[in-house]
Structure formats: C-alpha cells, structure tokens
Amino acid sequence: MAAAKAWMRADLARRLPLSTGPLFSYALFRLGPEHFVWYLSAHHIVADGHSGALISLRVAELYSAAVKGRDPAPEAYGSLRTLLENERRYQRSDACAADQAHWAGRSAEQLRPTRLAGTPSGTPDRNLTETGRLAPAETTPLRTAARQARTHWSVLLIAATAAYLHKMTGERHVVLTLPVTARPDAELRTVPVMLSNALPLHVEVRPEESALDLIRKVSREFRLLLRHQRHRGESLSRSFGLHPRRAS
C-alpha cells in the first residue's frame, strides 16, 4: 500500500500539458491475491468531483456485471450536447438574470476572501494535504448542536471557521470561498464534465452577538449562495478585480 500511495502521489504531482495530454490517468494496483486498488485522476479542466463519482459508479456497474455474468445496465451519462443546450437555455432564462443581479449587488468587500497569510504571488509549486478522521462519538455532539440550531452540521463548521478567521485576523467582514457543484437540475447531474464552481460566502461577525446569531447568518447566506450557485466565480473575480496580484 505504501508503494501504491507513493506512485499515486508522484502521478498527482505531474504537470499535465494541456496542448498534448493526456489529461487523465488510471492505474490498477494488485496488493495481494484478492486486494486491489483502483486509481483515477483527471485534470480539473475536464472533470470535477461529481464527474469522478459518475465514472466510479459506471466502473462499479461494469465490474459487477462482469463478475455476475450479466449485461451491464445502459449507460446513463448525459452528452456534451445536453450540457451545451442546457447552458444556452440558462443564459436566456430568468434564473440567469436573477443570479447576475444577486452577485452584482455585492461589493468587493463582500467577495474578497479573508486570508490568514499574505496574498499569493502565483501558482504554488507543491500541494500540502492534511487529512483527519473523526470517530462517530466525536461527531455526535456536532450533529446534536446542528439539530438544536435547526441547520446542517456543515453550517456549524462554516460558522466556526468564520469565527476563527475573525479572531485571528480582526476582520469584521469575513469571506470564505466555498466549492459548489453548480448542478442545480437533474440533467446537469448526469454529465461527466468540469462544472464545479467556487463562490464567496460573506458574513459579518459581531463579537456582541451569540454563536446562534452567527450560525443563523451563515445558514441564510449559504442558502442564498446555493440558490445562485450557477453564476461563475471566475466571472466575479474578473468583474470585481479580485485576482491576486503577482509579485514583481
């Protein structure tokens, strides 16, 4: 397993040439007679996390069908044409206009991410990843608190992060960049492609308010963000000049 993980880390560290490709990588590691690890990676320009789930489910269906000696279920992927037609309808829709109006009503202060470190000078040359796991007993208080606040446990984590950033930076207006699928309808959820989005969540943190007040603010802003998640985050960055300045 250690050798397989080392190979995967090295593969993920490779720079993929956009002009020549390939922009994806697969591997199957045999760790023992009945122990295999399947590896899938793809450049973010062609696939997102939701696409990875779609591909994995299809591979599982093909594998299960082969093991059981049956025909696999028909492929349920939507086509690229489906995606393009959906996007054309969206661009002409009231939903698109509402999304544009929602984000146009924000200020740069409500969109610029709050940072613990300085502004990055460019693309980093390496990735740092830290993974932790919570035991079921450790998540029970979190879920209980979320039920008491009538919200999802993820909102509590977002609120805690906002409070932490406020304490560490002194910023009253805290902005977090949150990943979203940008697939609000069932048709889009069938297409394995790059659609995920990153949008700012702004919350004003006031020391005189309670934790419950902050949670309610975050919950309200999070619902609004999800309602207007299809508007592209990169478009916001261009419109408001939010791209980091490179060091001279």
C-alpha positions in Angstrom: 0.0 0.0 0.0 2.8 2.4 0.8 4.4 1.8 -2.6 1.0 2.3 -4.3 0.4 5.6 -2.4 3.9 6.8 -3.4 3.2 6.1 -7.0 -0.1 8.0 -6.8 1.4 11.0 -5.1 4.1 11.2 -7.8 1.4 10.9 -10.5 -0.7 13.7 -9.0 2.4 15.9 -8.8 3.0 15.7 -12.6 2.1 18.7 -14.6 -0.3 17.7 -17.4 0.3 19.5 -20.7 -3.0 20.9 -21.9 -1.9 21.1 -25.5 -0.9 17.4 -25.8 -2.4 15.5 -22.9 -3.4 13.0 -21.8 -5.4 14.9 -19.2 -6.3 11.8 -17.2 -4.6 8.8 -15.6 -5.8 5.4 -14.5 -3.9 2.6 -12.7 -4.8 -0.7 -11.0 -2.6 -1.9 -8.2 -2.5 -5.5 -7.1 -1.6 -5.5 -3.4 -2.5 -9.2 -2.8 -4.4 -12.2 -4.3 -7.7 -10.5 -3.5 -6.7 -6.9 -2.7 -6.6 -4.3 -5.4 -6.6 -0.5 -5.5 -8.0 1.4 -8.5 -6.7 4.8 -9.1 -8.4 7.6 -11.2 -7.2 11.1 -11.7 -8.2 13.8 -14.2 -7.2 17.4 -14.8 -9.7 19.8 -13.3 -10.2 21.4 -16.7 -12.1 18.2 -17.9 -13.7 16.7 -14.8 -14.8 17.7 -11.3 -15.5 15.6 -8.2 -19.1 14.9 -9.2 -17.7 13.5 -12.5 -15.4 11.3 -10.6 -18.4 9.8 -8.8 -20.2 9.3 -12.0 -17.2 7.5 -13.6 -16.7 5.4 -10.4 -20.3 4.3 -10.4 -20.1 3.2 -14.0 -16.9 1.3 -13.5 -18.5 -0.4 -10.5 -21.6 -1.4 -12.7 -19.4 -2.8 -15.4 -17.3 -4.7 -12.9 -20.3 -6.1 -11.1 -21.9 -7.2 -14.3 -18.7 -9.0 -15.5 -18.4 -10.8 -12.1 -22.0 -11.9 -12.2 -22.0 -12.8 -15.9 -24.8 -10.4 -16.9 -25.2 -7.5 -19.3 -24.4 -4.1 -17.7 -27.2 -1.6 -17.3 -27.3 1.0 -20.0 -25.0 4.0 -19.7 -26.9 6.9 -18.1 -24.4 9.7 -19.0 -25.8 12.9 -20.4 -23.9 14.1 -23.5 -21.9 17.2 -24.1 -24.6 18.4 -26.4 -27.1 18.1 -23.4 -24.8 20.3 -21.4 -24.4 23.0 -24.1 -28.2 23.1 -24.8 -28.8 23.4 -21.0 -26.3 26.3 -20.8 -27.9 28.1 -23.7 -31.4 27.8 -22.1 -29.9 29.1 -18.8 -28.3 32.1 -20.4 -31.7 33.2 -21.7 -33.6 32.4 -18.5 -34.9 34.5 -15.6 -32.8 32.3 -13.3 -29.6 33.6 -15.0 -30.8 37.2 -14.7 -31.6 36.7 -11.0 -28.1 35.1 -10.4 -26.4 38.1 -12.1 -28.5 40.6 -10.1 -27.7 38.8 -6.9 -24.0 38.9 -7.3 -23.9 42.3 -8.9 -25.5 43.7 -5.7 -22.4 42.7 -3.7 -19.4 44.8 -3.1 -15.7 43.8 -3.4 -15.5 43.8 0.4 -18.2 41.1 0.4 -16.4 39.0 -2.2 -12.6 39.2 -1.5 -11.5 36.1 0.5 -10.3 36.6 4.1 -6.7 35.2 4.4 -4.6 34.2 7.3 -1.5 34.5 5.1 -0.4 37.1 2.6 -1.7 37.4 -1.0 -0.2 34.5 -3.0 2.2 35.6 -5.7 1.4 32.9 -8.2 0.7 29.2 -8.7 2.3 27.1 -5.9 4.9 24.5 -6.9 3.6 21.9 -4.5 0.5 20.8 -2.6 0.1 20.3 1.1 -2.6 17.9 2.2 -3.6 17.1 5.8 -6.4 14.6 6.5 -8.0 13.8 9.8 -10.8 11.5 10.8 -13.5 11.9 13.5 -14.9 8.9 15.2 -18.7 8.6 15.3 -18.7 9.5 19.0 -16.8 12.8 18.1 -19.4 13.8 15.5 -22.4 13.2 17.8 -22.2 16.5 19.7 -21.8 18.3 16.3 -24.9 16.7 14.9 -26.8 17.3 18.1 -25.9 21.0 18.1 -26.9 21.3 14.4 -30.3 19.8 15.2 -30.8 22.3 18.1 -29.9 25.2 15.7 -32.2 23.7 13.1 -29.5 23.6 10.4 -27.0 21.1 8.9 -23.8 20.2 10.7 -21.8 21.7 7.7 -23.2 25.1 8.5 -21.8 24.8 12.0 -18.4 24.1 10.7 -18.6 27.1 8.3 -19.7 29.3 11.2 -16.8 28.1 13.4 -14.4 28.8 10.6 -15.7 32.3 10.2 -15.4 32.9 13.9 -11.9 31.6 13.9 -10.9 33.9 11.0 -12.4 36.9 12.7 -10.5 36.1 15.9 -7.1 35.6 14.1 -7.4 38.5 11.6 -9.6 41.0 13.4 -11.7 41.3 10.2 -15.3 42.0 10.8 -16.4 41.1 7.3 -15.3 37.5 6.8 -15.4 36.0 3.3 -15.0 32.2 2.7 -14.7 30.7 -0.7 -16.9 27.6 -0.8 -17.0 24.9 -3.5 -20.3 24.0 -5.0 -21.4 21.5 -7.7 -23.2 24.2 -9.9 -25.5 21.4 -11.0 -28.9 22.6 -9.7 -31.0 20.4 -12.0 -31.1 16.6 -12.7 -30.0 17.0 -16.3 -26.7 18.5 -15.4 -26.0 15.9 -12.8 -25.7 13.2 -15.5 -22.8 14.8 -17.5 -19.3 13.9 -16.5 -17.5 17.2 -17.2 -16.0 20.1 -15.3 -18.8 22.2 -13.9 -18.0 22.7 -10.2 -17.8 26.3 -9.0 -16.2 28.3 -6.2 -18.2 31.2 -4.7 -17.7 33.6 -1.8 -19.8 33.4 1.3 -19.8 36.7 3.2 -20.7 37.0 6.9 -20.4 40.0 9.2 -19.1 38.7 12.6 -20.0 40.8 15.6 -18.4 40.0 18.9 -21.5 41.2 20.8 -23.7 38.6 19.0 -24.2 35.0 20.2 -22.9 31.9 18.4 -26.5 31.1 17.4 -26.8 34.5 15.8 -23.7 33.7 13.7 -25.0 30.3 12.8 -28.2 31.8 11.6 -26.4 34.4 9.5 -24.2 31.7 7.9 -27.2 29.5 7.2 -29.1 32.3 5.5 -26.0 33.3 3.4 -25.3 29.7 2.5 -28.9 29.2 1.2 -28.6 32.3 -0.9 -25.2 31.1 -2.3 -26.7 27.7 -3.2 -29.7 29.4 -4.9 -27.4 31.4 -7.1 -24.5 28.8 -7.4 -24.5 28.7 -11.2 -23.0 32.1 -11.7 -19.3 31.5 -12.3 -16.9 32.5 -9.6 -14.2 33.3 -12.1 -16.6 35.8 -13.7 -17.0 37.5 -10.3 -13.2 37.7 -9.9 -12.9 39.4 -13.3 -15.8 41.8 -12.7 -14.5 43.0 -9.3 -10.8 42.7 -9.9 -10.3 40.1 -7.3 -7.4 38.2 -9.0 -4.3 38.1 -6.7 -1.6 40.5 -7.8 1.7 38.7 -8.8 4.9 39.7 -7.1 7.1 41.9 -9.3 
